[in-house]
Amino acid sequence: MRAQASGTYPPLNRLKPVCPDVWIVDGPLIHFGLPWPKMPFPTRMTVMRVGEELFIHSPTPLVSELRAQIETIGRPRWIIGPNRLHYWWIPEWRAAFPHASVYLAPRIEEQARGRIDFDHFILDRDGGYPWDADIATLRVTGSYMTEVDFFHRPSRTLVLTDLIENFEPDKLHSWFMRLLIRLGGVQDPDGQMPRDMRRTFSARRPQLKEAVETMLSWNPERVILAHGRWYEHGGAAELRRAFRWLLD
């Protein structure tokens, strides 16, 4: 178990093919939460290609080897901050690819406290974007944050951020962290929306249910998550399982 307890998904900081025109990049651990305890979160970026241009979702660190790989598959055109917690490495991607457009979920500017000091667009609608022909956009709004989720139509790949988290117990370094993920409802193989996040949607439960039903109508084959083990097959069934507390 100790050998698996790094918490990450190596190899890190390199492109990993998922299906035609979709890649993931597994990044380093971050620590997030209350002053104590802070949970170790593995990070994950998704890259989708539209023509010769790249859609960069929730960027991880842009190390030189990764930049070289990125430049072999296309040109970064859109850099996406999908919710208020996923923005940290966007400035370095923007500096490396100044011709790319940055699109941010609502409230990232507030959260970033000056770290976002360049022109950008807000993801404030469900359509009218330059990637619409290949990638559907869906806003999911709660009282704490709006998460913007995406569906790559050609490959039936749904890309979520924090709406589902799925931590593998064997990758955590202590019994206490394993207890926290179980209590939080985010333990693999039954990862779900974290219970504290559910409370932020209590006043918007019908809208959340409508958003999940929209995702199910897309019938995704796979669901990529930012934190933990993602779902390579049976994506629609995994959605129904993870949101049974909402749909039943």
Disulfide bonds with the S-S distance in Angstrom:
none
